[in-house]
Structures are given as C-alpha cells and as structure tokens.
Amino acid sequence: MHELSICQALIAQVERIATSHGAQSVELVKLRVGPLAGVEPLLLQHAYPFASAGTVAAGSTLVIEPVPLKVSCATCGAETEAEPNRLICGACGDYHTRLVSGDEMTLMSVGLIMSERGTDDV
C-alpha cells in the first residue's frame, strides 16, 4: 500500500505550508486526483489519519476531488472525456489522442487554523 507513503509526503508538504504561514493547526486538505494518477483515493482516505497523527494536520479532513480523464484528438481536434482503459476520441472514435488531464494528483488547498478564532485557506 504505497498510499501511506504518499500521505506521509503530503503531510510533510502540508506541515511546511502550515509552518511558513505560522498556523496553529490544519483543519482541511483538498486534493484533486485523476484516475491515472496511480493511487486509489479510498486507500488515501484510509491512510490519511495514520499519516497525519502527531502532526499539525492531526484530526484534519482530507477531501479528494476526482479529476476527469480527458484526451485531445490529433485527427479531429476534439477534447473529450475518456475511460482509463480506452483513451480514444469521444467525438470521432480515433485512437490518436493525447492525454490532457487525469494523471495528476494535485494539492489544491490547505485550510489553516491561525489562532483560536481565525482560519485561513492557502
């Protein structure tokens, strides 16, 4: 389960962000994950509490937003959604496509608690 090591790397990045902003703690971490990112979002959700335990992100919520898998067609120029096992153009059916999105895992935002009464999104 490499999702635990991915979560540990994510937490290290979140801790650097929290420290650089002088945050007291983290309440929310938002990720965007595509179907070809090489990770299972459900396993990330399960690993997150273990990776964040004992850090400024302990008790925070991990929100994972799915990224659609999109391809650009070299034949007709269309940009369409595709399936992970069928990277063909949804408009003309050609297989000469280029991946536009769907292989990324991106940290989108971190909800920081700055003091007892203030929060900030970074």
Secondary structure per residue as TSV (DSSP state, phi and psi in degrees):
chain	resnum	aa	ss	phi	psi
A	1	M	-	360.0	92.1
A	2	H	T	-77.8	-5.7
A	3	E	H	-62.0	-31.6
A	4	L	H	-64.6	-45.1
A	5	S	H	-67.2	-32.7
A	6	I	H	-65.9	-42.5
A	7	C	H	-63.9	-38.2
A	8	Q	H	-63.8	-41.1
A	9	A	H	-66.3	-39.0
A	10	L	H	-61.4	-46.1
A	11	I	H	-62.8	-38.9
A	12	A	H	-60.0	-41.6
A	13	Q	H	-66.7	-43.1
A	14	V	H	-62.9	-40.6
A	15	E	H	-63.2	-40.3
A	16	R	H	-62.5	-41.3
A	17	I	H	-64.9	-46.9
A	18	A	H	-61.0	-43.9
A	19	T	H	-64.8	-43.3
A	20	S	H	-65.9	-23.0
A	21	H	T	-100.4	1.8
A	22	G	T	67.5	31.9
A	23	A	-	-76.8	148.3
A	24	Q	S	-77.6	-41.7
A	25	S	E	-161.5	178.4
A	26	V	E	-116.1	135.3
A	27	E	E	-110.2	-21.9
A	28	L	E	-152.1	137.2
A	29	V	E	-128.5	125.1
A	30	K	E	-112.1	128.9
A	31	L	E	-120.9	152.5
A	32	R	E	-116.1	127.5
A	33	V	E	-130.9	126.8
A	34	G	-	-90.7	159.9
A	35	P	T	-66.6	-17.5
A	36	L	T	-105.8	18.6
A	37	A	S	-74.4	-15.1
A	38	G	S	85.6	15.1
A	39	V	S	-131.9	153.9
A	40	E	-	-100.1	114.1
A	41	P	H	-53.5	-39.2
A	42	L	H	-63.5	-40.1
A	43	L	H	-69.1	-34.0
A	44	L	H	-61.1	-43.9
A	45	Q	H	-59.8	-41.4
A	46	H	H	-71.9	-34.8
A	47	A	H	-78.7	-26.0
A	48	Y	H	-55.4	-47.8
A	49	P	H	-60.5	-34.4
A	50	F	H	-70.6	-41.9
A	51	A	H	-69.6	-32.8
A	52	S	H	-88.8	-11.2
A	53	A	T	-58.4	133.4
A	54	G	T	78.3	10.1
A	55	T	S	-117.9	176.9
A	56	V	T	-65.8	-14.5
A	57	A	T	-95.1	2.6
A	58	A	T	-57.5	131.4
A	59	G	T	82.0	-1.5
A	60	S	-	-77.9	165.9
A	61	T	E	-103.3	134.0
A	62	L	E	-100.6	121.3
A	63	V	E	-110.9	124.4
A	64	I	E	-113.4	118.7
A	65	E	E	-100.4	125.7
A	66	P	E	-71.4	143.8
A	67	V	-	-104.6	129.8
A	68	P	-	-68.8	146.5
A	69	L	-	-84.9	116.2
A	70	K	E	-126.0	144.3
A	71	V	E	-126.3	154.5
A	72	S	E	-112.0	131.7
A	73	C	E	-90.8	128.1
A	74	A	T	-74.1	-21.1
A	75	T	T	-84.5	-53.3
A	76	C	T	-107.4	-10.2
A	77	G	-	83.8	-1.1
A	78	A	-	-72.6	149.6
A	79	E	E	-113.3	115.5
A	80	T	E	-133.7	162.0
A	81	E	E	-76.5	151.8
A	82	A	-	-138.9	172.5
A	83	E	B	-100.6	149.7
A	84	P	T	-54.4	-34.2
A	85	N	T	-98.9	6.5
A	86	R	B	-143.5	82.5
A	87	L	-	-86.3	57.5
A	88	I	-	-108.9	159.8
A	89	C	-	-67.6	129.2
A	90	G	T	-75.8	-14.6
A	91	A	T	-90.7	-49.1
A	92	C	T	-114.8	-9.5
A	93	G	-	83.8	3.1
A	94	D	-	-74.0	153.0
A	95	Y	S	-98.6	-0.1
A	96	H	-	-82.6	78.8
A	97	T	E	-123.5	162.3
A	98	R	E	-125.5	135.1
A	99	L	E	-68.3	127.1
A	100	V	E	-101.1	-42.2
A	101	S	E	-155.4	159.2
A	102	G	S	123.9	-5.4
A	103	D	S	-111.2	10.7
A	104	E	-	-100.2	155.9
A	105	M	E	-132.1	111.1
A	106	T	E	-124.1	131.2
A	107	L	E	-77.2	114.1
A	108	M	E	-90.3	-44.2
A	109	S	E	-160.2	159.4
A	110	V	E	-130.9	122.4
A	111	G	E	-87.1	114.9
A	112	L	E	-103.9	144.7
A	113	I	E	-102.0	113.3
A	114	M	-	-85.3	-33.5
A	115	S	S	-153.0	-171.6
A	116	E	S	-61.2	-26.2
A	117	R	S	-122.7	-3.3
A	118	G	-	-119.2	144.9
A	119	T	E	-127.9	161.6
A	120	D	E	-150.8	139.5
A	121	D	E	-101.1	131.5
A	122	V	-	-116.5	360.0
